Amino acid sequence: MTARRNSDNARGSNKTTYSTLSIIIGALFGALLGMGVWIIATYSSSHRVQPDIASVPPCADVSTAIQPQVTTKPTASVKPNQQPSQSKSTAGAASSQLIGPVPTPKRSLVICVDPGHPSEVSSGKTVQNGLQEVVINWNVAAYLIQNLQASGYSVICTKTHCEETVTNKRRAEIANQNGASLLIRLHCDTGSGSGYTLYYPDRQGKKNEKVGPSALVIKSSYVAADAIHRGMTAAMKGDLKDNGVKGDSATKIGGRQGALTGAIYSDVPAVTVEMVFLSNRADADFIRAETGQQRMASALAAGIAQ
């Protein structure tokens, strides 16, 4: 009887040992399996194809220098002695040095500078030839504001920082509420073309039951676009292809709505400038350089002074 008990105890002990070993082996196998999955995932992550945006410069940090005003009085948004902060990016940020002659306005005017995107239409962050439109628009706007302020203009801006999302309707409202004499909208084009193009509302459009702009704004927008174009052409001196002045109806959105949204809601002359085609390598190389951005801003300032 004692021998049988000992035998049963031995078998029980062996079962316990086997069970314990099974648990340990299972745990080790699970750990090894988990480690294998982790290694595979890590390898896959490190070798995943990523979009090439290493060459895309960050947005220039000029938020302390450019502040929109939403009051009903046309007060200056940026004091003349304020300068945008420096950027180490190749695309450049705003600097205190102005390129080209500074035009002198005949009378004090309020200019609303609108760096395009992000908006309800697009973020403007698509990479083309290593550049993002939202960055170029912002940098040129910073230079333009410097030029205009140095010339004695009061300047307001529709954004407080590069990546701020503002609807096209709201951009027009900022110009309206500040009694701006001009709303100048800065953008970059894409497609098979090259060079710069100026657009103005050549007819009324409709957006969400809003019909606009008025006949007076249509007429004054053309006058402004024509004057800016003449000044830009003289200042650019053939650096970029000149595509002239066209109506909003020539654009995809303008053709569908009758006019661009920013113009429909605008109570002041509105001019949209497609500064370059980022899809064109030569255009992109021009506007990528800080000097190119400064040249564009100086040309725009010269046109506004016409």
Rosetta blueprint (number, residue, H / E / L):
1 M L
2 T H
3 A H
4 R H
5 R H
6 N H
7 S H
8 D H
9 N H
10 A H
11 R H
12 G H
13 S H
14 N H
15 K H
16 T H
17 T H
18 Y H
19 S H
20 T H
21 L H
22 S H
23 I H
24 I H
25 I H
26 G H
27 A H
28 L H
29 F H
30 G H
31 A H
32 L H
33 L H
34 G H
35 M H
36 G H
37 V H
38 W H
39 I H
40 I H
41 A H
42 T H
43 Y H
44 S H
45 S H
46 S H
47 H L
48 R L
49 V L
50 Q L
51 P L
52 D L
53 I L
54 A L
55 S L
56 V L
57 P L
58 P L
59 C L
60 A L
61 D L
62 V L
63 S L
64 T L
65 A L
66 I L
67 Q L
68 P L
69 Q L
70 V L
71 T L
72 T L
73 K L
74 P L
75 T L
76 A L
77 S L
78 V L
79 K L
80 P L
81 N L
82 Q L
83 Q L
84 P L
85 S L
86 Q L
87 S L
88 K L
89 S L
90 T L
91 A L
92 G L
93 A L
94 A L
95 S L
96 S L
97 Q L
98 L L
99 I L
100 G L
101 P L
102 V L
103 P L
104 T L
105 P L
106 K L
107 R L
108 S L
109 L L
110 V E
111 I E
112 C E
113 V E
114 D E
115 P E
116 G L
117 H L
118 P L
119 S L
120 E L
121 V L
122 S L
123 S L
124 G L
125 K L
126 T L
127 V E
128 Q E
129 N L
130 G L
131 L E
132 Q E
133 E H
134 V H
135 V H
136 I H
137 N H
138 W H
139 N H
140 V H
141 A H
142 A H
143 Y H
144 L H
145 I H
146 Q H
147 N H
148 L H
149 Q H
150 A H
151 S L
152 G L
153 Y L
154 S E
155 V E
156 I E
157 C E
158 T L
159 K L
160 T L
161 H L
162 C L
163 E L
164 E L
165 T L
166 V L
167 T L
168 N H
169 K H
170 R H
171 R H
172 A H
173 E H
174 I H
175 A H
176 N H
177 Q H
178 N L
179 G L
180 A L
181 S L
182 L E
183 L E
184 I E
185 R E
186 L E
187 H E
188 C E
189 D E
190 T L
191 G L
192 S L
193 G L
194 S L
195 G L
196 Y E
197 T E
198 L E
199 Y E
200 Y E
201 P L
202 D L
203 R L
204 Q L
205 G E
206 K E
207 K E
208 N L
209 E L
210 K E
211 V E
212 G E
213 P L
214 S L
215 A H
216 L H
217 V H
218 I H
219 K H
220 S H
221 S H
222 Y H
223 V H
224 A H
225 A H
226 D H
227 A H
228 I H
229 H H
230 R H
231 G H
232 M H
233 T H
234 A H
235 A H
236 M H
237 K L
238 G L
239 D L
240 L L
241 K L
242 D E
243 N E
244 G E
245 V E
246 K E
247 G E
248 D H
249 S H
250 A H
251 T L
252 K H
253 I H
254 G H
255 G H
256 R H
257 Q H
258 G L
259 A L
260 L L
261 T H
262 G H
263 A H
264 I H
265 Y L
266 S L
267 D L
268 V L
269 P L
270 A E
271 V E
272 T E
273 V E
274 E E
275 M E
276 V E
277 F E
278 L L
279 S L
280 N L
281 R H
282 A H
283 D H
284 A H
285 D H
286 F H
287 I H
288 R H
289 A L
290 E H
291 T H
292 G H
293 Q H
294 Q H
295 R H
296 M H
297 A H
298 S H
299 A H
300 L H
301 A H
302 A H
303 G H
304 I H
305 A L
306 Q L
